[in-house]
Amino acid sequence: MRERDIEKYLREQAKAAGGKAYKWVSPGNNGVPDRIVLLPGGRIAFVELKAPGKKPTVLQVNQQGFIARLGQQVVVIDSKDGVDKLLQQMQAQKGVQLWQVP
C-alpha cells in the first residue's frame, strides 16, 4: 500500500465522519504534518502519513514534538487501520467549545 492510498482513505473517512482532513502546507516550516483533521465538536489532530513501515524524518519528529508540546494531538499513521483507530479515538474525545459568531 502506498502513502497516497492511506491519505485518500483518511480524507474519505474524515468526510464520512462529518469532518475534513485539510492538506497542510506551511511555507518556511518544513516537516509539518501532512494533514489537519477536524471533526465535529472541536476535535483536531495533526497527522503525518507514511507508507507502511516507514518512519518520520528528524525534521518531522521535531515539528511533531513542537505541536505536541502545545497540547495538540499529533499522530503518525501508516495504515488504513491506523486511520480507523484515530477517527474512533477523536470521536470519543470531549473536544472543546465551538466557535460562535461574534
Secondary structure, 3 states (H helix, E strand, C coil): CCHHHHHHHHHHHHHHCCCEEEECCCCCCCCCCCEEEEECCCEEEEEEECCCCCCCCHHHHHHHHHHHHCCCEEEEECCHHHHHHHHHHHHHCCCCCCCCCC
